[in-house]
Amino acid sequence: MCGIVAAVAQRQVAPILLEGLSRLEYRGYDSCGLCTVNQHEFTCLKTVEKVTALKAMVQKQGCPGTTGIAHTRWATHGEPSVTNAHPHIIGDLALVHNGIIENFAELKNALIAEGYEFKSQTDTEVLLAEIHFLAVKKGLPLKTAFAKALRNVKGSYAIALVDRKNPETLLCARQGSPFVIGLGIEENFVASDVLALLPVTHRFIYPEEGSIAEITVSSVKVFDLNLNERKTEICESDLDAESISKGKYRHFMQKEIFEQPQALEHTSLGRICDGTVDLSSVRGFTADFLKNIENIKIVACGTSYHAGLVGKYWFEELAGISSSVEIASEYRYRKAVVKPHSLFITISQSGETADTLASLRLAQNQGYEASLCICNVAASSLVRESDYAMLTRAGAEIGVASTKAFTTQLLCLLLLSTYLGTVQKKINDTQCNEICNAISELPNAASEVLECDHRIALLAERFAGKHHCLFLGRGIMYPIALEGALKLKEISYIHAEGYAAGELKHGPIALIDENMPVVVVAPDNELLGKLESNIEEVRARGGKLFVFSQGKTNLKSDSQTEIIALPASNPVLHPILFTLPLQLLAYYCALINGTDVDQPRNLAKSVTVE
């Protein structure tokens, strides 16, 4: 979950490294550092503050050199400290690392026996010491020592290494953690994400799992872990540097909330045609696409897991296909029973989520008919390793708390379930046409819902000083309650829980009093009457209610209950549209509490470790 940047060039690289780090800070921000080589000498600067502080250090102290590596950290081994911050240096070698070395303790004990002393608590320093031992004490050529060390370790890594005696060459590698190689003119780069390198290049190589790269100003060679050379493909990115600018907005999260109408339009573009769903843009699509599917297993983490829960309702209601949803970190460690003709669906914003990727790799040997991923990053590992890939097209999402990635995932699931409903002949042409018309109107409907922005900002003031909150929903809106609670706790640090409203009396009602805000998602559907009964249970116990409805509820606003009316919409769109005000509520509560909206404590955007 850390971010790495490296460069070898004919110009000073510190500005490139710092700009790259600032664009990767969403991946971790416990500490950061950089190391450059100038006339065979290292300059290494590190801080437990954010990249802006590192920039100030560089400006004050200088960091000359045409080769360098940099890192922004999300702590795994060892607390955030300058000593534990990357880069790590042993002798003539400096290293940055994203991932976890699982057998670091075993390696560390062996290296201590060889006379090594360790300054940090990190597994990264152990990996560097292993490379140093093989290169210096065993006398192997550095590239050979590098490859041998990686064959000795267990776990995941994306690493970049520089040798001050040979600063014209970077050695990099990946296993289970992402990195890309950026190609320039007489300069080349490495980073955890293309976003870090957009100011300097749009040409990239995406190395396969288990790759080593040897990079100079004029060449890039990629090998496997046995140093057999691999063929590579150069890809052009259509992202632009401005796509990760805040523009007129105060925070990336705020910007991304308001980008949702456009993102939803991009998701549906070309996928609705003459009242039917056209999924020919799905990578791997054929005329027999998913024709024989009888069961669906959805696996994901966090917000994407909530999207999967909504998808289950749609797959069963619209397509009549039995579906189940599991958390990836649980699925990968249990013995699953796979029914015949089952489709394995993974959902991830980044396509590099470690547990989700591991679940996909496990599923490939479990007898599934096919695997399909819903993802926002076209060149990600999840996309490359799935049989089918449906891109959300949400655009760059920088805020750690996912917003537009979630709603575009929902729209992909709705499109997919509608398509399957027609294939399985569970919905007729009229029903399909109605859903497609609703999807076509979705961007406008989302824009209309977002007009409640000022109302939500005022509403959030009533959460000032609150430490706990409940979110309630029924049916397909239960996962939306879960997502609303997750957003609030992620960025405002208010403890929040989502519940199926019918479960209120089975325990959570004990928490209700005048200091417990209760947020209810209550669209006009067949469960509204049941939900109103649950709301009355809260009212009877003095709870403060905030009810998002569409105006048909029998409830009225009073001193105990506030009704927030949203525009009427087709019921199939309710999960998407009711998500938007809950995102706004979390955002404005975070502002009131003075928390870091885009980079909440202890979190990172792309979870590439277990």
N, C-alpha and C positions, 0 to 999 in steps of 0.2 A: 504494500500500500504506500510505499515511499515513492518518490520521484527522482529519477536520475537524468542528468544531461551531461554530455561529453562532446568535445570538439577538438579537431586537429585542423589547423588552418595556416594561412600565411599572414594573418592579421591577429591582433589582440583578441583573445577569446573570452575574457572575463565579462564584457557586456553581453555577449551571446549567452553565456552560462547563466547570468543573473536574470536575463529576460526569460530564458527557458524555465528557470526555477519559479519565477513569479507566475508563469502559466501552468505550472504543475503543483502549485501549493495546495490545490484541492485534494491531492493524493496524500497529504501528510504535512503537518506544520508544527511538530513538537520541537524541532531544531533544524538547522540547515548549515551548509558549508560548501566551500569550493577549494580546489587545489589546482594551481597552474604551474607549468614548468618554464623557467626562463634561464638560459645559459646553464642548463643541467642542475638548476637549483629549484626546490619546491617553495612556493608560497601557499600556505594553507590557512584559511580563515574559517572559523566556526562560531555559531551562536545558538542559544536556546530561544532566541526571539525569532521573529518572522523574517521573510526575505528582505523587507524594507530595511531592517537593521543590518543585514548582511551587505546590502548595497552601500549603506553609509560607511561600514567598515572598509569596504573596497575603495570607496572614494577617498577616505582619510589615509589609509595605509598603503594603497596600491596593491595590485595583484597582476604583475606582468606575465606574459607568456602566450605562445601561439598554440599550446596544447593544454587542455585542462579537463577536469571532471568536477561535477557538482551534484548536490543531493539535498532533498528536503525529506524529513523523516517523520514517519508514524511509528512510535516506539513499539518494539516487540521484546527484544532482549535488552534489559537495562533501562532505567528511568531516563527521561529526557535530561541530558546534561551535555556540556561541551565535550567531555571525555568520550561519551557514548555517541556523539554526533559524528556523521561521516563528512569528509573522507577520512579513512584510517590510513596510517603510514607506517610501514616497517622497512627500515633501510632505504633502498632506492625505489620502493614500490608504494603506490597509493591506489586505494580501491574504494568504490562506492557500490552499494548492494541494495537491491529490493528483494525481499523474500525471507525465507526462514531455512536455516541449515539445521536439520533435525538431529544429526549425529554430531553436533558441535562439541558436546561434552566429552565424548569419546576421543575426538580429534584433539581437543584441548589438552586432555591428560597426556596423550602421547607426545604432544609438542612441548609441554612443560618438562617432560622427561628428557627432551632434547635440548633443554636450556632456555626455552622461550619464556618470557615474562609478559603478562598481559595487563594493559592499562585500563581497558574498558570491560564492560559486562556483555559485550555484543558477540553474537555468532559471526558477525562480519569480520572482526579482527582475527578470529580463529581461521576463517577461510583464507584471509590474506597471509597469515602465518604459514598455512599449509603450502600455499603457492611459493612463498619465500623459502621455506625449507627445501622444497624440491628443486628450486632454481639455484639457490645459493649453496646450501649444504650438500645437496646431492649433485649439483653441477649440471642439471639439465638445461637445455635451451629454454628461454622463458615461455615460448608458445607451447612447447612440449610439457613443461612443468604446469602451466595453466590448465591444459587439457587433462593431464593426469590428476591434478587436484580436484577438478570437477567430477571426474569419474569416481573419486574417493568419497565425495559428499553425497548425502541424502537430503532431499528437500526441494525447495524451489528457489530460484534466483534469476535476477537480471543484474549483471555486473559490468562495470567498466574499470579497466586497470591501466595505469600509466607507469612507465619506467623512466626515471629522470636521466638515466644514462642513455636511453634511446627514446627521446620524447617525440620522435616523428611518427610513432606507431601507438595506436590504441588497441587493446585487446578487450573484447566484449563477449558476453555469452548470455544465453537465456535457457531456462528450464522451468516451466510452470509460472513464470512471471513475464509480462510483456516488455519488449522494447522494439523500437524501429530505428532504422538507419536512414538518415537524411543525406541526400547527395547534393553537393554544391559544385562550384567551379573552383578547382584547386583548393577545396576544403570539404570536409565531411563531418557528420554529426551523428550522435546517438541520443535517444531520449525514450522515456517511458511512454510517451504519447506524441502523436504528430502535432498536437496543439502547441507543444513547447517549441517547435521548429518552424512554424509557419512564417515567422518574419524572415527566415533565411533560405527556405527551400519549400517546394511543393512536390519534390520527387523523393520517393521513399522505397526502401526494401523492408519487407516484413519477414525476418528470419523464422524458420521453422523451430519447433521444440527441439531442444538438444543441439542448438547451433552455437558455434564460436565464430566471431568475426575479427578479422585483422584489418585495421583501417588506417590509412595514411591520407595525406592531402590529395593524392592522385589515384588511389585504388581502394577497392573494398573486396576482400575475399572472405567467403563464408565456408565453414567446414562443419562436419559433425564432430562429436566428442572424440573420435579416433583420428581426427585431422584429415579425413577424406573430404575433398572439396565438393561443395554443393552448388548446384545451379540456382540462380536467383532471378527474380522478376522485379522490374522497376514499375512502381505504380504512381500515378499522378493523383494528388489530393485536390478536390474541388473546394475545400474549406478555405476561408480567407482569414487573415489576422484580425479583422474587425469583428468576426463572428464571436470572439471572446472578449469583446469590449462591453463595459456596462452601459455605454451610451448615455441616455438621459436619466437612467435609473440609479438609485442609491446603492442597490445590491444586485448581484447576479440573480439571486432567488427571485427578487421582485421582477426583474427583467424577464426571467424565464416563465414566471406565472403569466405575464401579459403577452408572451410569445405564443401561448397555447393555441389561440385561434389559427394562426398561421401554421404552426406545427401540425395541427390536426388536419388542415387542408393539404399539407404536403404528404401526410400519411395516406390519405385517401386518394391522392392524385393518381389517375390511371387505373384505379382499382374498383371504380364504379362505372359501369358502362351500360346504358340503355336499361336501367332498372335491375341490373344483375351485378354480382360481384365477380370481378376478373382478377385472378391471382397469378396471372402469367408472369408478373414481375418477381414472384418468389423464386429465389435461386434454387434450381433443381426441378422446377415445375415441368410436368409432362401431362399428356392428355389423361392419364390414369391417376393423377395426383390425389392421393389419400382415398381412393375409391373404396378400398377394402377395410378401412379403419372401423373397428367396433368398440375400442376402449382408448381412453386418453389418460396418460400420466403427465402431470405438470410439476416441474421441479424448479424452484427459484429461491431467492433469499430476500429478506427485507421488504422494501416497497414492491419489488417485482413479485414476491410471493403473494402479496395482497392482490396484485393484478391477476395472478393465477387463480385466486379464490373467486374473483368475479367471473373469470373465464369459465370456471366449472359450471356456474349457473347457466351461462349462455350455451355452452356445449350440450348440456343436458336438455335445456328448454327448446333451443332452436334446432339442434341437430339430432337430439335423441340418443346421444352417445354417452355411455357411462364414463365419468371422469373423476379423477382424484387429484389432490394437490398435496405436495410435501415440501418441507423445508430441505434445501439441498444438503445442509450440514448434517441432517438426520438421515436422509435417504442413502447417502453414500456409505453409511456405516451399519446398515441393516441388510438382512437377506430378503430381497423383494420377490414376490410371486408375480410373474408377468403373464397376463392373459393373452390368448392368441389374438393376432391382428390389432396389436396395441401401438399407438403412436406416443413417442416420448417427446414432450415439449419442454424446452428450457427457455427462461426469460431472464434477460440481463441488459442493463443499460450499456455497460462497457464491453460485454462479451469476454471479459477476463476474470470474472468472479471465480475465485479458486474453487469453492465448494460446488458451484454449479458446473464448472468445467470437469471436475472430478466425477460428478454424477453422470454427466454425458459419457465420459470415457468408460465408466462402469456399465452404463446401459447398453453400450455397443456390443457387449458380450452377454446380454441377458435375454436375447430373443425378441426384441422389439421389431415391429415391422419397418419402422423408420424413425428418424429423429428430426425434429424441426426446432429451430431457435427463433425467438423474437428478440431482436437486438438493434441497438442504435449505431453500432460501429461496423462498417462493412468489412474491414480488414482484420477483425478481431479473431481470436482463437476459436471462440464459440461458433462463429459464422463459418470459418474454414473447416471445422471438424463435424458440422452437422450435415445431414443429408439434404435438408431444406433450410433456407434462411429467409425470414420475412423481416425486412428492415423497417424500423419505426420512422425513420427520416425526421427525427425530432430536432436535428441540428446539435451543435455543441451545448452541453449542459455542464456548467461549472459549479454552481451551487451544490454543496454536499447533499443537502436535503432534496431529493428528486421531486420534480414537479411535472414538467412537460414530458419527460421520459415516461412517467407513470400513465398519464392520460393517453399518450400515443400507443403505449403498450395495450391499454384497454381497447383502443380503436382497432388495433391489429387483431386482437382476440375476437372482437365483434365481427369484423370482416371474415375472419377464418371460420367462426361458428356459423355465420350466415351462409358462407360458401358450402360448408359441410351439410347444412340443413337442406340446401337444394340438391346436393349430390345424393344424400340419403332419402330425399323426397319426404322430408318432415315438414317443410314449409312450401307452400305453393307460390306461383308466380306473383300473385297479388301481395302476399305477405312479404316476399323478398323485395318487391318494388317499394313497399311502404318503408321497410328498413333502409333501403338504399336512398330513398328520398330524405329520410331523417338524417342519415349520415352526410348527405350533400348539404344539409342546412346546419350541420354541427358547428362549423367555424363561426357563423353568424350567431348561433345560439350561445356559444361560449363567450363571444364578445359582449352579448347582452347580459349574461350572468356577471361578467367582470365589472359591469357598471355599478355593482354593489360595493365597490372598493371602499368608498368613503364611509358607508354604513358599517362595514366590518371594522374599519379603523376605530370608529367610535365605540363599537361593541367591545373591542379588545380592551378598552380602558377598564371594563368591569372585571377583567381577569387580573388586574394589578393586585399584587400581594397574595394571590392564590397559589397554593402549592400542589393541588391535586385536581383532577378533572376526569369525568367519565364521558365517553362517547357511546351513543346507542344507535343501532340500526336493526332492521329486520330484513330477512331474505337477502336479496342481492346487495342491499345497502349495508349489511353487516360488515363485509370487507372494507367498505368505505369508512365506516366508523373506526375500524382498526387502523386504516391509513391516516385518518384525521388525528387520532391519538398519537400515532407515531410521529407525525409532523410536529405536533405541539411539543412533545417531549424532546425531540431531536434538537430543536433550535431555541426554544424558550426555557428549557430545563424544568418545565412544570411536569410533574409526574402525571401521566395520563394513560388511561386504559380504555380499549374499545370492547364492547360487549354486544352479543346478540340480545336485543331488548327483552325477549322472552326469558332470558336467563337472569334478569335483574333480581328476581325474588329468590334465586338460588344462591345467594351470598352477597353480591355487590350492594344490595339495598341496605346492608348494615352500615355502609359508608356514608349514606345520604344524610346531610344536614344543611344548614343555611350557608355553610362555608364551602360546599362542594358544587361547583358549576357542573351542569349536565348538558352536554350538547347532543341534540337529536337530529338525525337526517330523516325527514318525513315527507317523501314525495307522494304525489297522488297516485297510489296504486292499491291493489287489493288488500294489502296488509295495513293500510293507514288506520282502520278502526282498531285493530289489535294494538298497534303502536300507541294510539291515544290512551288505551287502558294502561299501558306501561308508564306513560307520561303522568297520568293521574296518580299512580303509585308514588312517583317522585314528588309531585305536588303535595300529597298528603303527609309527607315527611319533611316538608320545609325546604326541599332542594330548589336551587336556582336553575331555571330551564332556559336554554337557548335553542329554539326549534327552527330548523331550516325547512321550509315547506313551500308549496306552490299555491297557497291561498285557499284551498278547499277544506282545510282542517277545521274542526269545530272549536278548537282552542283559540283563545283571544289573549292578546298581550295585556299583562297587568304587572303589579309590583314583583311578582314571583316568576313570571313567564314572559319571555320576549320572543315574538314570532318574526322571523326574517323571511319575507316572501321572495321567492325566485320565480322567474318567468316559467310559464307552462311549457312542456316539451314532451316529445314522444317518450314513453316509458323506457324504451330500449336505450335511451341516452342518459337516463338518470345517474348511473354510476359515474359517468364522465363529468357531467355538469355539476353535480353536487359535490364533487371533489374540489372544485375551484374555490368556493368560499371558505372551505376548511383550510386550504393552503394559505389564503389571505389571513385568516384568523391566526394561524400559527405565526405567520410573518409579523403581524402587528403586535402580537403578544411578545415576541422576541424583541422587537424594538422597545417596547415598554420596559422589559426586564433588562435591557442594555446588554444583551448577549451578542456574540459574533454570529450574525445570521448565515453568512456564506461558509464559515469555517468553525462550526460548533466544536466544543472541546471533545477530545478523545475520539473523534470520528474522522473518516477519510472517505473520499468519493468512490474509489475503485478498490474493492476489498480483494486483494490478490494473495492474501495469506489466510490460513485456516483460522 
